[in-house]
Amino acid sequence: MLAAHRAREIASGSALTIDRDNDKNPVVALREIAEETQGADDLRERLIESHQTQIEVDEPEEDAMALLQGVEADRPARDDMSEEQMLRALMEAQGQR
């Protein structure tokens, strides 16, 4: 598979790393691999990249997504409550029950 991929690269204009010696692209690709002028790991990575069709896209954060959609996020209006303010709010909430 790697040699076939390399042969396609050569056919599309990729530079040769060895002399052609009147050989066809698949033979040149095999010779490049045998003489280790093309690394198998590099060829494997290029083969994988050529077969990938889905591009990873970073998903926006929930808050940013809510802003984009014009909806408020499910979170309190104030995040900067002190510990004392939080205790008072909790005590008031318990007193209302």
Residue pairs with C-beta under 8 A, 6 or more apart in sequence:
1 47
2 33
2 40
2 43
2 44
2 47
3 26
3 29
3 30
3 33
4 26
4 29
5 43
5 46
5 47
5 50
6 14
6 29
6 32
6 33
6 38
6 43
7 25
7 26
7 28
7 29
8 25
9 46
10 16
10 25
10 28
10 29
11 25
16 28
16 32
17 32
17 37
17 38
18 28
18 31
18 32
18 35
18 37
20 28
23 31
29 38
32 38
33 40
33 43
59 65
60 68
62 73
63 73
63 75
66 72
66 73
81 89
